[in-house]
Amino acid sequence: MAAQKEKWPRQGYQNTDVVIGNPLKTGNETVKVVLVEPNDLDMEQGIQQMYKTRFPGIEDLKNDLEVLEQTTKMKTNGQNKEIKQKVVKITLGPTEEDMWNKLKRLKQETENDQVVAINHAEGTTLECLRKMTEAIFHKSTTKVNIYTTNRKTLEEGQLATKMREANKPERNSYALVVEEAGKDAKTLMRDIKGKLTKTAGSEKILSIRNTKEGKLLITLEKDEKTAHNFDEAIKSISENVKTRVLGATVQDKETFHIRGMDSLTTKEEVLEAIEEKTGKLTEHSFKLSELRPQANGTQAVTLTVEKKLAEKLTADKYIKIGLVRCYIEKNVTVERCRKCWSHNHITSNCTGPDRTKACYKCGKEGHQAKDCQEEESCPICQTNGHRAGTGKCLAFKKSEVRILINTIVLTEELFDDRYEVFRRDRVSH
């Protein structure tokens, strides 16, 4: 099914919707479909266990697709009343083809029903399940709501990001962008040409040309060492020269926050303390922010460092800087919906308002955050004084992703109860 691999436009989904919630909370007129996974045939986990509790005997239905119709007779105010509920149990097999065939049978079974609620099974992605269901029920009179959880949508979003990164085309060359204020590309080329000629690896230069912005673009063969040799050689010419290497990455990097330094601590002291744990750092192996003030007269700093060095840095969970033993906290980066800015789902599953044209600082349209003169305001919790998704946002604090972050931090022993100040910089966007 090649269509499953394609990106479907939002308007392509006419008979299916994704809902965050519990299908058992739908009305009696909704047909409830429980997908039972091969590794949980006794329905002992998650939503399947809830179905077994709600509809006793459903676990005894052994065929691949069976229907349970339940009628409850009630007498209220002297009048008899019948409540009918229809439940379909589908036992999934190991393949997508098996699911496809059973969903086709489900369509036949529910052709006279208006609304169907189906759970998101663990063994398939939400996107795959929705595409299959839409393809089968498309243009029918039955509407299918696929129920999932915040956790599943978050995990699926993170997996999709990893897949996109893994599938990025590999560069077959590197590039170096060079610029200096007050100099055009020709003058800059005159300044650096002699240095490049004497630098090891000059034979690996493929081309040198000007950009539209007046910068110099040097294209090289794909050689990590040569790219960084040129970078260092050019920077040594003048402190005003700025360079940027494109395509070359030495190692995967991790980001940490170091907190608790006293008010007189300098950036040089922090770097010296870091190098005592990691050894001498090269220019390309780390990035250290400026120190920023914190509560109670302390300071904090953010460090990005190669993963192999990060393991040395965090071996003891703390670092001695000056007179103070400071704790190291790993930065947790999470995705948010690019459409409505929520952290409870990914963009492809968004049913919220479109904020793509809004300013991220004040939430209003018509300008960007860098040009904003308005007070900070959060459109998600509708409160002034903070941006969406920050530590002050009540909606973010209550979101499942915040709970997940707190769990990660506690699990990795990065939280110490001696800190009374809220860790504001724990999440980057």
C-alpha positions, 0 to 999 in steps of 0.5 A, spaced: 500 500 500 504 505 497 499 510 499 500 509 506 507 512 505 505 519 502 503 525 506 496 526 505 493 533 505 488 534 511 482 535 507 483 528 504 480 525 511 473 526 510 470 520 514 475 519 520 477 524 526 483 523 531 480 524 538 484 524 545 480 521 550 476 514 552 472 511 547 468 508 552 465 515 554 461 515 548 454 515 547 450 509 547 448 510 539 456 510 538 458 503 536 464 501 540 470 497 536 476 494 541 482 492 537 485 486 541 493 486 540 496 479 539 500 479 545 494 481 549 489 476 547 486 476 554 485 483 554 489 485 561 492 491 559 490 498 557 483 500 554 482 493 552 482 491 560 477 497 560 472 494 555 472 487 559 470 490 565 465 494 562 462 488 557 463 482 561 464 476 557 467 480 551 473 476 552 470 469 551 469 471 544 474 467 540 473 469 533 477 474 529 471 479 529 465 478 533 459 483 535 456 483 542 449 487 542 447 488 549 440 491 551 439 494 558 431 494 560 430 500 565 424 503 568 423 510 570 417 514 572 413 508 570 415 507 563 419 502 560 426 504 557 431 500 553 438 501 552 442 498 546 449 498 545 453 495 540 460 493 541 465 489 536 471 486 538 477 485 533 483 480 534 488 483 530 494 479 526 501 480 525 500 484 519 498 490 516 494 486 511 490 482 516 488 489 519 486 491 512 481 485 511 478 486 518 477 493 517 473 492 511 469 487 514 468 492 520 465 497 514 460 491 512 458 490 519 457 497 521 454 500 514 447 502 518 451 505 523 452 513 523 458 513 528 464 508 530 469 509 535 475 505 535 481 505 539 489 506 537 492 499 537 499 499 540 502 495 534 500 500 528 502 507 528 496 512 528 497 515 521 497 508 518 491 506 522 487 512 520 489 512 512 487 505 512 480 506 515 479 513 511 480 509 505 475 503 507 470 508 509 471 514 504 464 516 502 460 512 506 455 514 511 459 512 517 464 516 521 469 513 524 473 516 530 480 514 532 481 514 540 488 515 542 492 518 548 497 524 549 502 519 550 502 515 544 501 522 540 507 524 543 511 518 542 509 518 535 511 525 534 518 523 537 519 517 532 517 521 526 522 526 528 527 521 528 525 518 522 526 524 518 533 526 521 535 518 519 532 519 512 535 526 510 540 525 504 547 525 506 552 531 504 557 529 499 561 536 500 562 541 506 561 548 505 564 554 509 561 561 509 566 567 511 564 574 512 567 580 515 563 587 516 565 592 512 569 588 507 566 585 500 567 578 498 573 580 493 577 584 499 575 578 503 578 573 498 584 577 497 585 577 505 584 569 506 587 567 499 594 566 502 592 563 508 588 558 505 594 556 500 598 554 506 593 550 510 593 543 509 588 540 505 587 546 500 587 541 494 580 539 497 577 546 495 572 545 490 569 552 488 570 559 491 564 564 490 560 570 492 553 569 495 548 574 494 549 577 501 556 579 499 559 573 503 564 568 501 562 561 500 568 555 500 565 548 497 570 543 500 570 535 499 567 531 504 572 532 509 571 533 517 578 535 519 579 539 512 573 543 514 575 545 521 582 546 519 580 552 514 575 554 519 581 555 524 586 558 519 581 563 517 579 565 524 586 566 525 587 572 520 582 577 524 578 577 530 573 580 526 572 575 521 566 570 522 565 563 519 560 558 519 561 551 517 555 547 513 554 540 513 560 538 518 558 535 525 563 532 529 559 529 534 552 528 537 551 533 542 547 534 549 545 540 552 546 542 560 544 547 565 549 548 570 546 552 576 548 555 583 555 559 582 556 565 586 555 572 584 562 573 583 563 567 578 566 568 571 565 565 565 573 563 565 572 559 572 566 555 569 570 553 563 576 551 567 572 547 572 569 544 566 575 542 563 578 539 569 572 534 568 573 533 560 580 535 559 582 540 554 576 542 549 577 544 542 573 550 539 568 545 535 567 541 541 563 545 546 559 552 546 558 555 553 553 561 554 554 567 558 552 567 565 545 569 567 543 571 574 538 567 578 534 567 585 538 568 591 544 572 588 546 565 584 548 564 577 547 559 571 550 557 565 548 553 559 553 548 556 552 544 549 558 539 549 559 533 545 556 526 547 562 523 549 565 529 553 558 529 556 559 522 559 565 525 563 562 531 565 556 528 568 559 522 571 558 525 578 552 529 577 555 535 580 561 540 578 565 544 583 566 551 581 570 556 585 567 554 592 560 551 590 558 544 588 554 546 582 549 541 580 548 539 572 541 538 569 540 535 562 536 539 558 530 536 555 527 538 548 520 537 546 516 538 540 510 542 540 504 543 535 506 548 530 499 549 528 496 551 535 502 551 540 500 545 544 504 540 547 499 535 547 499 532 540 503 533 534 501 537 528 498 532 524 493 530 529 491 538 531 484 540 531 485 546 535 486 553 532 491 556 527 496 560 530 501 559 525 501 567 523 501 569 530 506 572 534 509 567 539 510 573 544 503 576 545 499 571 541 497 576 536 497 576 528 500 582 524 508 581 526 513 577 529 516 576 536 522 579 534 518 586 532 513 585 538 512 591 542 506 588 546 506 584 553 508 577 553 501 573 553 499 566 552 493 564 548 493 557 550 491 559 558 489 566 556 493 569 561 498 575 560 505 575 563 508 569 560 509 566 553 506 559 551 509 553 553 514 556 558 514 554 566 509 559 568 504 556 563 498 553 567 496 549 561 503 547 559 504 545 567 498 540 566 500 537 559 502 530 559 509 532 556 510 536 562 509 530 566 513 526 562 519 531 563 519 531 570 519 524 570 525 524 566 529 529 570 527 525 576 529 518 573 536 521 571 537 524 578 538 531 576 533 534 581 536 536 588 531 538 593 536 543 596 534 547 590 527 551 592 528 555 585 523 553 579 528 550 574 525 555 568 530 553 563 529 546 563 525 546 556 528 549 550 523 550 544 
